[in-house]
Amino acid sequence: MYSELRQITDRVRAAQARGTPLRIRGGGSKDFYGQSLHGEPLDVGALRGIISYEPSELVVTVRAGTPLSELQAALAEKGQHLAFEPPCFGAGGATTCGGMVAAGLSGPARANAGAVRDFVLGVTLLNGRAELLTFGGQVIKNVAGYDVSRLMVGALGTLGVLTEISLKVLPRAPAEATLACIGLSQQTALDLLHRWSGQPLPLNASCWLVETHAGATRGHLYLRLRGAVAAVEAACPRLLADLRALGGEATRMDNTMAAPDWNACRDQTLPFFQERRDELGLWRLSVPQTTPALELPFDTLVEWHGGQRWFQAPLSALEQLRQCAAAAGGTATLFRAPAGADTSSSQRFSPLQSALSRIHQQLKHEFDPAGIFNRGRMYAEF
């Protein structure tokens, strides 16, 4: 393992001296995500393996190239998991732990369990000067001052090469239930979710979308509850009654049938994602959960109790989506571009205000003064 790290360090040192851009690559499962892919590939897949795992302490440390599936299997053996449910894109377990942190993407449980950054305790990073730096540790109290390790979450590798990551893990909930309701409009579903969010309910995840059932196209709301057995069993009849009172056809699903659907939602293999027409992009709008249904003429899927909304829309809708998100106090991201589309002139992420842009550029210069890592991956100017 030391030889692999030494080879990567030598590549970074040589690239820094020449000013040659490098494109950090683990499993390549998120090559679609971000502004552009520039530079010579820097493969970090050889940095793999679980360094330490203390189930009683709820802490695991892994090398960045470790396949996410390998980590999840090890945690499952001890009845534990990554509560933020990171998506697994690509076939054959291509998603790596480093890519998971660098992309900063969370799954259906994000609204209740927290985001990736909430579970990162520490990282080891190779910066643009070929220096190996360690931030944070294996317990939260190790962090003093600015928590630099969490700064790497969602940075898309623009600040350096992650080599090791320490994460907080959690036990799996003893009970789980999924409720399905047919016949609710998006606004009705959002109103319910808003009301329930203020109550002591074990609501873990939600998903609203339009589906065809028995020949009719109607809004479907799916709810997942997780927690103590007594809490889940007490909440199910109460929520079913609320759903039926509004005219919905509500039922409790069998967990063996529901689990694959939640995994498909997490990994974007539901028909909503897979059957997208080539001319349409997949847009992600991050807005406050209390935001009403957005008046947009595009196919929609709503997650995180209203906080994350997916739309299928053409590139020409960029300004409309950005303005709509901004008016709600949120942002709009072109998550997946239309097939074959040239997005070089479009900003995939919402533009930064001038003050934030300066902070980003200063951080980039501090960690990567020669600008060699994933140049232009987040924004064209850095």
C-alpha positions in Angstrom: 0.0 0.0 0.0 2.9 2.4 0.7 4.2 1.8 -2.8 0.9 2.7 -4.4 0.7 5.9 -2.3 4.3 6.7 -3.2 3.5 6.4 -6.9 0.5 8.7 -6.6 2.6 11.2 -4.6 5.3 11.1 -7.3 2.7 11.7 -10.0 1.3 14.7 -8.0 4.8 16.1 -7.4 5.7 15.9 -11.1 2.4 17.4 -12.2 2.8 20.3 -9.8 6.2 21.0 -11.1 5.0 21.1 -14.7 1.5 22.5 -14.0 -0.1 19.5 -15.7 -3.7 19.0 -14.7 -4.7 15.7 -13.2 -8.2 14.1 -13.1 -8.7 12.1 -9.9 -10.5 8.8 -10.6 -11.6 6.1 -8.3 -14.3 3.9 -9.9 -15.5 6.4 -12.4 -19.1 6.0 -11.4 -19.6 9.8 -11.1 -17.9 10.9 -14.3 -21.2 12.3 -15.4 -21.4 14.6 -12.4 -19.8 18.1 -12.5 -18.7 20.6 -15.1 -16.1 18.9 -17.1 -13.3 16.2 -17.0 -9.9 17.6 -17.8 -6.3 16.3 -17.3 -4.5 13.0 -17.1 -6.3 10.4 -15.1 -4.9 9.8 -11.7 -6.2 6.4 -10.6 -6.5 6.0 -6.8 -8.3 2.7 -7.0 -5.3 0.9 -5.6 -5.7 2.7 -2.3 -8.2 0.2 -1.0 -9.0 -1.7 2.2 -10.5 -1.2 5.6 -7.8 0.1 7.9 -9.7 -0.2 11.2 -13.2 -0.9 12.3 -14.4 -0.7 15.9 -18.1 -1.7 15.9 -18.5 -0.9 19.6 -17.1 2.6 19.0 -19.2 3.1 15.8 -16.1 4.2 13.8 -14.5 2.9 10.7 -11.4 4.1 8.8 -11.0 3.1 5.1 -8.7 3.9 2.2 -10.3 6.1 -0.4 -10.3 3.6 -3.2 -12.2 1.0 -1.2 -15.4 0.0 -3.0 -18.4 1.3 -1.2 -20.0 -2.2 -1.5 -17.1 -3.7 0.4 -17.5 -1.3 3.3 -21.3 -1.8 3.4 -20.9 -5.6 3.5 -18.5 -5.3 6.4 -20.8 -3.0 8.3 -23.8 -5.3 7.6 -22.1 -8.2 9.2 -22.2 -6.2 12.5 -25.7 -4.9 12.1 -24.5 -1.4 11.2 -24.7 0.9 8.2 -24.0 4.3 6.7 -27.2 6.1 7.8 -27.0 8.7 5.1 -27.5 6.0 2.4 -24.9 7.0 -0.2 -26.0 6.2 -3.8 -24.2 3.4 -5.7 -23.9 4.4 -9.3 -22.4 2.2 -12.0 -22.2 -1.5 -12.4 -20.0 -3.9 -10.4 -19.7 -1.8 -7.3 -17.8 1.0 -9.0 -18.5 3.6 -6.4 -15.6 4.1 -4.0 -15.5 5.6 -0.5 -13.4 8.5 -1.7 -15.9 9.2 -4.5 -18.7 9.0 -2.0 -17.1 11.8 0.2 -15.9 13.9 -2.8 -19.3 14.0 -4.4 -21.1 14.5 -1.1 -24.3 12.8 -2.3 -26.8 11.3 0.2 -29.8 9.0 -0.3 -33.5 8.9 0.8 -32.8 9.1 4.5 -30.9 12.4 4.2 -33.6 14.5 5.7 -33.7 12.6 8.9 -30.4 10.9 9.3 -28.2 13.7 8.1 -25.8 14.2 5.2 -22.4 12.7 4.3 -20.6 15.6 6.0 -22.3 14.8 9.3 -20.6 11.4 9.4 -17.1 12.3 8.3 -14.8 12.4 11.4 -11.4 12.8 9.6 -9.5 12.5 6.4 -6.0 12.2 5.1 -5.3 14.3 2.0 -2.6 14.6 -0.5 -2.5 18.3 -1.5 -1.2 20.0 -4.6 2.2 20.4 -3.1 2.4 16.6 -2.7 2.1 16.9 1.1 0.2 14.3 3.0 -2.1 16.1 5.5 -4.3 14.7 8.2 -7.4 16.5 9.5 -9.9 15.5 12.2 -9.6 12.0 13.8 -11.8 9.1 14.8 -13.9 11.0 17.4 -15.7 14.3 17.1 -14.0 15.8 20.1 -10.7 15.6 18.2 -11.8 18.5 16.0 -10.6 21.9 17.1 -11.1 25.1 15.1 -12.4 24.8 11.5 -13.3 21.2 10.6 -11.3 20.9 7.4 -12.2 17.2 6.9 -15.8 18.2 6.2 -14.6 20.8 3.7 -13.6 17.9 1.5 -17.2 16.7 1.3 -18.7 17.7 -2.0 -15.4 19.4 -3.2 -15.3 16.9 -6.1 -11.6 16.4 -5.6 -10.7 20.0 -6.5 -8.7 20.5 -3.3 -6.7 17.3 -3.2 -6.5 13.5 -3.3 -8.3 11.8 -0.5 -6.3 8.8 0.7 -8.0 7.8 4.0 -11.4 8.5 5.5 -12.8 8.0 9.0 -16.6 7.7 9.3 -19.2 7.5 12.0 -21.5 4.5 11.5 -24.8 3.6 13.2 -26.7 0.4 14.1 -29.5 -0.5 11.9 -32.9 0.3 13.2 -34.7 -2.7 14.8 -37.9 -2.0 12.9 -38.9 -0.7 9.5 -42.1 -0.2 7.6 -43.1 1.4 4.2 -46.5 2.9 3.6 -47.7 3.6 0.0 -50.6 5.9 -0.9 -52.1 6.4 -4.3 -54.1 9.5 -5.2 -52.4 12.4 -3.5 -51.4 15.6 -5.3 -47.9 16.9 -4.8 -49.1 19.8 -2.7 -51.2 17.6 -0.5 -48.3 15.2 0.1 -46.0 18.2 0.9 -48.6 19.6 3.4 -48.8 16.2 5.1 -45.0 15.8 5.3 -44.6 19.3 6.7 -47.2 18.5 9.4 -45.7 15.2 10.3 -42.1 16.6 10.4 -43.1 18.6 13.5 -44.3 15.5 15.3 -42.4 12.7 17.2 -42.8 10.2 14.4 -40.1 7.7 13.2 -40.4 9.1 9.6 -37.1 8.2 7.9 -37.7 8.8 4.1 -40.3 9.9 1.7 -40.8 9.9 -2.1 -43.6 11.4 -4.2 -43.9 10.9 -7.9 -46.5 10.4 -10.6 -47.1 6.7 -11.7 -49.6 4.8 -13.7 -51.6 2.4 -11.7 -54.6 0.3 -13.0 -54.6 2.4 -16.1 -54.8 5.7 -14.3 -51.9 8.2 -13.8 -51.9 9.6 -10.3 -49.6 10.9 -7.6 -48.0 8.3 -5.4 -46.5 8.9 -2.0 -44.2 6.4 -0.3 -43.1 6.7 3.3 -40.4 4.8 5.2 -40.5 4.5 8.9 -37.5 3.3 11.0 -36.9 3.1 14.7 -37.9 1.2 17.7 -40.5 -1.6 17.1 -43.1 0.1 19.4 -42.6 3.5 17.7 -43.0 2.1 14.2 -46.0 -0.1 15.0 -47.7 2.8 16.7 -47.1 5.3 13.9 -48.3 3.1 11.0 -52.0 3.1 11.7 -51.9 6.8 12.6 -50.3 7.7 9.3 -52.5 5.4 7.3 -55.6 7.0 8.8 -54.3 10.5 7.9 -53.6 9.4 4.3 -57.1 7.8 3.9 -58.8 10.8 5.4 -57.6 12.8 2.4 -59.0 10.3 0.0 -55.8 8.3 -0.7 -55.6 4.6 -1.1 -53.1 3.8 1.6 -51.5 0.4 2.4 -48.5 -1.0 4.2 -46.1 -2.7 1.9 -44.1 -5.9 2.6 -40.6 -5.0 3.5 -39.1 -7.5 1.1 -40.9 -5.7 -1.8 -40.3 -2.2 -0.5 -36.5 -2.5 0.1 -35.5 -2.9 -3.6 -37.6 0.2 -4.5 -35.9 2.3 -1.9 -32.5 1.1 -3.2 -33.6 2.0 -6.7 -34.6 5.4 -5.6 -31.2 5.8 -3.9 -29.3 4.6 -7.0 -31.5 6.3 -9.6 -32.6 3.1 -11.2 -36.4 3.8 -10.8 -38.3 4.2 -14.1 -38.5 8.0 -13.5 -34.7 8.2 -13.9 -34.1 5.4 -16.4 -36.8 6.3 -18.9 -35.7 9.9 -19.3 -35.8 11.0 -22.9 -32.4 11.8 -24.5 -33.2 15.5 -25.0 -34.0 16.0 -21.3 -31.5 16.6 -18.5 -32.0 15.5 -14.9 -32.1 18.6 -12.7 -31.9 18.6 -8.9 -33.4 21.5 -7.0 -32.5 21.8 -3.3 -35.1 24.0 -1.6 -36.5 24.4 2.0 -38.8 21.5 2.8 -41.7 23.9 3.4 -41.5 25.2 -0.2 -44.9 24.7 -2.0 -45.2 22.6 -5.1 -43.2 24.4 -7.8 -45.2 25.5 -10.8 -43.0 23.9 -13.4 -44.2 21.9 -16.5 -41.8 19.0 -16.1 -41.9 15.5 -14.7 -41.1 15.6 -11.0 -39.9 13.3 -8.2 -39.8 14.7 -4.7 -37.6 13.4 -1.9 -36.4 14.5 1.6 -39.9 15.5 2.7 -39.8 18.2 0.0 -36.2 19.3 0.3 -34.9 17.6 -2.8 -36.9 17.8 -6.1 -35.9 16.2 -9.3 -37.1 17.5 -12.7 -36.7 16.2 -16.3 -36.2 19.3 -18.4 -34.2 20.5 -21.5 -31.1 22.7 -21.3 -33.2 25.6 -22.5 -35.0 25.6 -19.1 -31.8 26.5 -17.2 -32.8 30.0 -16.3 -36.4 29.1 -15.5 -35.2 26.4 -13.1 -32.5 28.6 -11.5 -35.0 31.5 -11.0 -37.6 29.2 -9.5 -35.1 27.7 -7.1 -33.6 31.0 -6.1 -37.1 32.4 -5.4 -37.6 29.6 -3.0 -34.3 30.2 -1.3 -32.6 27.2 -3.0 -30.3 26.1 -5.8 -30.7 24.2 -9.1 -28.0 21.8 -10.4 -27.9 20.1 -13.8 -27.2 16.6 -12.3 -27.2 14.6 -15.5 -26.9 16.4 -18.9 -29.0 15.3 -21.9 -27.4 12.6 -23.9 -24.8 14.0 -26.3 -25.4 17.6 -25.3 -22.6 20.1 -25.2 -22.8 21.7 -21.8 -19.4 23.5 -22.0 -21.1 26.9 -22.0 -23.6 26.0 -19.2 -22.9 26.1 -15.5 -23.9 22.7 -14.1 -24.0 24.2 -10.5 -25.8 27.4 -9.5 -23.4 30.4 -9.9 -21.7 31.6 -6.8 -22.1 35.1 -5.3 -18.8 37.1 -5.7 -17.9 36.7 -2.0 -18.4 33.0 -2.0 -16.5 32.7 -5.3 -13.5 34.5 -3.8 -13.5 32.1 -0.8 -13.6 29.1 -3.2 -10.7 30.4 -5.2 -8.7 31.2 -2.1 -9.3 27.7 -0.7 -8.3 26.2 -4.1 -5.1 28.2 -4.1 -4.2 27.2 -0.6 -4.7 23.5 -1.1 -3.7 23.3 -4.8 -1.7 26.4 -5.8 -0.8 25.1 -9.3 -4.5 24.2 -10.0 -3.7 20.7 -11.0 -6.6 18.8 -9.4 -9.9 18.3 -11.3 -9.5 21.7 -12.9 -12.9 23.1 -13.9 -14.8 20.2 -12.4 -17.0 22.5 -10.2 -16.7 25.9 -11.9 -14.8 26.8 -15.1 -12.8 29.5 -13.4 -11.1 27.2 -10.8 
